[in-house]
């Protein structure tokens, strides 16, 4: 089962340059850890517990690096959560029951169904 990890940074209250730098680091480290990036989600073919452990390991390592320099990455993180990828609904796409298909009877496939 695929799991998606969602990480949103606090661009509203933290310095833009700091958030951009942190995001680049998070993205690079999550990809090295085996996640793929879909939009702003990191997806891995693993159960939720395994995916969470792996994502926390990445974020803990980044936090340790920031703390070693006297800073903190966690102050920039607004959201950090996991969700089974199968339950994600992309609201930017049409609802499946609202998609309409019109068939034009041209006779092109008549020999297959005749």
Buried (B, 14 or more C-beta within 10 A) or exposed (E): EBBBBBBEBEBEEBEEEBBEEBBEBBBEBBEEBEBEEEEEBBBBEBEBEEBBEBBBEBBEEBBEEBEEEEBEBBBBBBEBEBBEBEEBEEEEEEEEEEEEEEEEEEEEEEEEEE
